[in-house]
């Protein structure tokens, strides 16, 4: 009898919560309950901000496809030499030598974390928005370098980014193992003080060890 009463009480509570909590089309009731139980003010602010971005910039299938099909043939993306297999390390070092990183100029003005996240949400689309909302991730941006390929923009910079998990307080390589993000992007402003827009990386930049060290647990990343 006690078990039946307990089960009935739980069912009534669940029905009440289901009617009291608004659930969006791309969310589940259990997720909404988890939100209300665990989210702090920062989490809610981040959630609302990304909902507004998604509402004002509906993702298209072409935007997501463009990121997934980013041209590997350009081979521009930064590589951490500490994790490269020994048989490929010499090749990567030669690529870095030819890139002449000494000639790069650090950008005096670039997107901050919020600017970069907003730009990438617009560029990548729903897949990134879902990861930010459901997996409590944020975009962190590293050192940016001036990129001469402005394409009629006021300015363009190239920067490494990482996905930071607010629950685990560290960077994550891929949301739930789905590696749909690149580790670096171009960010451009159409006019001085304008909003930043993201695009695929167009020039080689060095691996930002300082960025990953900053958002790694002590002793995990050297």
N, C-alpha and C positions, 0 to 999 in steps of 0.2 A: 504493500500500500504506500509506504513512504517513497519507494522508488517511482511509483506511478505519479504521486503528487509532485515530486521533484521534477520529473520529466515534463509534466504538464505546466509547471511554473516556468521552466526554462523555455518551453514552447511559446507561452504567453509573452514572456519578456522579449523573445526573438521577434514575434509578430509586432509588438509595440515598437521596438527599435526599427523594424523594417518600414513602418509607417511614419516614424518620427524623423528618420534620417534620410535626407535627399541623396540619391545615388545616381551619378551621371551614367551615360550610356556605356562608357568605356571602363567603368569601375564595378566592383562587386560589393555586396553588403558587408561581407567579412572584412574586406579592405577598409571600408568606411568606418566600421567599428574599431578596427586597429588604429586608424587615423585618430579617432576621438580619444582613444585610450593612451596613445603614445606621443602624439605630435605636440611640440612646444610652439611658442609664438613664432620662432624663426622658421620652423617647418611649415606652419600655416601660411606665413607671408610668402615663402618660396612657392608653395602650392598654388596660391591665388595668382601670383605673378605669372607663372607658367600657363595657368588656365586662360588668363587674359591674352597672353602672347599667342596661344593656340587658336583662340577664338577670333582674333584679329588677323591671323595669318594661317588660314587653313592649310595643312600640309597636302601636297599633291604627290601622286605616285611617282611622277617624274623626278621630283626633288630627292626622294629617297633612293630611287634607282641611280641617280647621278652620283651620289656618295658611294653607293655600293660598287659602282663601276669605275671609281676613280682610277686613273691610268697608272698602273704599276710600272709600265714601261719607262716612265720618267725617273723612277727610282730616286725620289727626292727626300723621302721621309727619314727623319733622324733615327739613328740606330745606337743603342747603348753597347759600346764595345765590350763592356764587362760581361755581357750575356751572350755575345756572338760566339757560336761554335768556333773552335780554333782553326778549322779548315777554311772558314770564310773570313777570318779576322784580317788577314793580309789584304784581301780584296776591299774590305770596308775601309781600312786605313788609307789605301790608295785613292779611293773615292773622296775621302775627306781631304787628302792632300791636294787633289785637283780642284776641290771646291774653293780653296783659298779663303777659309773662314776669317783670316786676319783682315781681309778687305771689307768684311761686313761692318755696318754701322748700327749700333743699338739705337732703336727708335726713341726719340724724346717724348713722343706721345703715342700711346697705344690703348687698346681696350682694357678696362679693368675686368675683374672676374664676372661681374654682372653683365657688362657690355658683351663680353665674349659668349657667355651662356645664352643671352638673348639672341645674338646673331646666329649662333649654331642651332638654336631651336627653330629659327626661321629657315635655315639652310637644310638641316637634316630632316626636320619634320617630326611626325608623331612618334617614331621609334625612340628618339632621344627624349621627347617630352614624357613618354611613358616611363622611361628609365629614371628620369629625374623625380617624377611624382611617386612612383611605386617603390623604387629602390633607394630613395632618399639620397640621391646623388647631386653633386654640384660640379660645375665646370670651374677649374682653376687654370689661369693662364700664366705662362712663364715670360722669359725675356723675349721681347719683340725686336725684329730687325727691319730696317727700312728696305722696302721692295720697290725697285724702279719700275716694275710692270704695273703701273697704276690703272691702265685702261680707262682713261678719262676721269678717274676719281681724283679727289683732292689729295689723298694720300693712301698708301697701302703698306701694310706691315705683315711680316710672317712670324708666327709664334707657335711654340709648342703648347699643348694643353694636356690636362689630365682629368680623369673622372675621380672625384673625391667622395667617399662614402661617409656621410655624417654620423651614421650609427657606429661604424668601426673606426672612425677617425683616422682613415688612411686612404691612399689612392687605390683604385681597383683597375685591373687590366681590361676587363670587359664586363658589361652588365650581364650577370647570369650566364657567362661564357659566350655571349653573342658579341663577337668583336666587329660591330658595324661602324665604329668610330675610327678615324685616323688620329695619330698623335700630334699632328701639326696642321695648321690652316693659315690661309691668308685672311686678313681682315682689312676692309677698305671703307673709307669715308667719302661720300659723294661731294661733301662740302665741308668747310671748316666748322667744327663743332657738330657736324651731322651724326646721324646714327651709324653704327658700325654694321657692316654686312660681311658675312663669311663666304669663302669660296675655297676650292681645292688649292692645296699648296702649289706654288709655282716656282719656288727656288729652294735650293738646299740650305738648311740651317743646322747648327750643331745640336747635339742631344743636350737637353737642359737638365744636367744632373742636380743642380741646386733646387729646381722645382720639385723633383721627385723626392729629394732628401727632406725638403720642408714638410711634405705631407705624408711622410712615412713614420711608423712607430720607431722610437729610438732603438738603434742597434739592428734594425731590419735592412735598411738601405744605406750603403756606404758610398 
